[in-house]
Amino acid sequence: DEVYTLRGELLKILPSLQIYELDLNGVNRARNFGLERSRGDVVFFIDDDCAFETPGSIDRHIQLHNSQPEVLAIGGGYKLPDVAGYFDRIYNLIQMRWFYSGFTGNQINNSFETSHLLGGNFSIKKELSLTHKISFEESIAYGSSEYDYFIQARNKNLPMRAVDAEVLHFTDENFTSIAKKVFLQGVGKKILDLKYKGEFGVAESDEELKLNTADKLFMIF
C-alpha cells in the first residue's frame, strides 16, 4: 500500500514519470528494460536500498556528463546512515574497497579514471551505450551483476569516471546475509570467467567456489 501511495505522490509531482512493474528474474533484465525505454540522454541506476542524500544529485550527474561527452559512465560511493550496525559497516567496507580498487590514479576535472563503478550509484549515456552495443549480462541475476557492463566498456575504450557523489545506503546485514552475498558474488564472477575465458581466475568448480567463499569470510572477520 505504501508503494502505491508513494507512486501516486510522485506522479503528481512528475506527471511524465514512467513506472513499470516487471515480472523479471534478475536486476540486469530490469536494467536493460529501463535502458531501452528511457527517454533521456543520461540514465541513472540506483538500488532500492539507496537514497540521494542531497537535492541536486541527479543534476550533478547530468552536468558531469555534459562536460565530458566522451565518458560513458559516472558513479560515486556509498555512505552509511548513522543507525548502521556492525555488519552494515563491514559490508560497506567491502564495497568501498572494491570501488576504490578501480581507480587508475589519473584525476580529470575532479573525477578519477576508473575501471568499474558500484552497481547502486552510477549513470550512463544512453546513446553511447546503444551505439557501442553495450548491455547488461542477463545471465547474472545477482552478484557482480553490473561488472560485465564495465568490462565491455573497457574493451571498447570508453572512459568511466568516479566522482565524489555518494548516496545513502540503507542495509540490514548480518553474518549470514554477508556470507550469502559473498558466495553470489563468486557465482557471478564464475559466469564472467567462463565468458571471458579465465581472465579473472575464478574458481573452476562449485567446491572450489565454496572454499573461496569461506576464505574471504575468514579474511573479513
Secondary structure, 3 states (H helix, E strand, C coil): CHHHHHHHHHHHHCCCCCCCCCCCCCHHHHHHHHHHHCCCCEEEEECCCEEECCCCHHHHHHHHHHHCCCCCEEECCEECCCCCCHHHHHHHHHHHHHHHHCEEEEEECCEEEECCCCCCEEEEEHHHHHHCCCCCCCCCCCCCCCHHHHHHHHHCCCCEEECCCCEEECCCCCHHHHHHHHHHHHHHHHHHHHHCCCCCCCCCCHHHHHHHHHHHHHHHC
